[in-house]
């Protein structure tokens, strides 16, 4: 059994990536402030950010419950015991990473910080390269045709 069969990664990349992106956004927001849109557009974006945060909570809680019910790990560096395709996994193969990205976007809209939005996109890209693509190989090895059929029906992000 090779390493890709037993687990997708040695390190839990996504939490590390998003926490680093959040810390960098906070520091950059203070050290290198970027201009933000004036009112009333900023007020509208603030409201959109609040809605996004509520969406993040709904997606995360639903995804975690779905994984728990399926008795498989939520940890991105541990091997999957079961292929989960229901709940939020029926519209995104990576709903927790999607929620992490939306969280950064929502905070950026609420705080009026371009840095959160830009670094949210960078974090999503790095998560795809360092975690998602490896997780996909792991799931393909573990679940074969069932995973490939699921992958054809459900998009990686949305």
N, C-alpha and C positions, 0 to 999 in steps of 0.2 A: 504494500500500500504506500503510494507516494504522498508527499506533503499536501498536494492539491486535493487529494481525496479526503484527507482527514480534517483539513481546515484551509480556509482561503488565504489567511495572512498570519504572520507571527505577531504582529502588533495591531492594536485596535485603531487603525488609521483615522476613520471618520471623526471620533470624538477629539482626537489630537488635532486634526486639521481644523475643525470648526472652532475649538477653543482658542487655537492660535490665531485664527482669522478674527475672532471677536476681540481678543486682546490687542491685536495690531490695529483694528478699526478704532478702538477706544483711544489708543495712544495717538494715532494719526489724526483723529478728530480734534484732539487737544493741541497737538503740535503743528499740524498743517491743515487748518480749517479750510474747507472748500465752500464756495457759495452755494446757497440753496434757493429754491424758488420762492418768490414773494407770496403773500396772502392775496387772494383767497385760494390759490392753487395749493399752497403748502397746507392749508387747513383740510382740504379735500384729501391730500396725500396722507395726512395724519390719520384721518378716518379710515382710509384704505389700509394703513398699517395696523390699526386696531383690529379690523376685520381679519387681516392676515394672521395676527397672533392668535385669535380665536380658532381660525382654521388649523394652525399649527398644533394647538392643544388637542383638537378633535382628531386630527390625523395621527398624532403620536400615541394618544391613549388608545385609539382603535387598533393601531398596528401592534402595540405592545400586548393588548388583550388577545388579539388574534394569534400572535406568536405563542403566548402563554397557553392558550387553549389547545394549540397544536403540539404543545410540549417540545418546542424546539428553542434554540438559543436566540437571544437578542444580541449577544455579543458578536461584533463583526469579525473577530479573529478566531472564533470557534466554529467547528463544523456543524452543518445543519443536519438534524435528525429527520426532518420531514419537509417536504415541499409545500409551502403555504401559498395558496392561490386565491383565497377568499378575503372578504373584508376589504381593507384599503389596498391589499395586494392584487385585487381584481382590476384596479385602474392604474396602478404604478407598481413596477417590480421593486422599487426602492422608496416606499412612502416615508420612511423615517429620514432618509437623506433629503428627500424632497421637503419634508417639514423643517429640517435643519436649515436648508437654504431659504425657505420662506420666512423662517424666524429672523435670519439676518436681514432680509429685505424689509420685513415688517418693522424691525427695530430701526433700520435706516430711515424708513418713511416717517416713523413717529419722532425720531430724534432729529430729522432733517440732516442726515449724514450720508453723503455720497460714498464715504469710505465703507460703511456697512454693506451697501449695495454692491460696490465693486468687489470687495473682498468676499462677499457671499458667492459671487460668480466664480471667483478664483477657487474658493473652497469646494464648490460643486465640481469644477473641473478636476482638481486634485483628488477628490473623493472618487470620481469616476476612474481615473487612471490608477490610483493606488489601492482602491478597495473594490469598486463595483466590477471592473473587468476581471479581477481575480476571483471574486465571489461567483461570477457567472461561469468561469471555468470549473470551479469547485462544484457548483450545482449541476452543470452538464455531466461531469464525471459521476456524481452521486446519483442523479435521477434520470439521466439519459433522455430518452424520447419524451417522457412526461415534461421535463423542463424545456426541451426544445419546442414542444407544442405550446406550452405556456408563454415562452418568449415570443412566439409568433403572434400571439393574441394580445399581449399586454406590453406596452411600451416601457422603456427603461426608466424614464422620469415621469411623464404624464401621458 
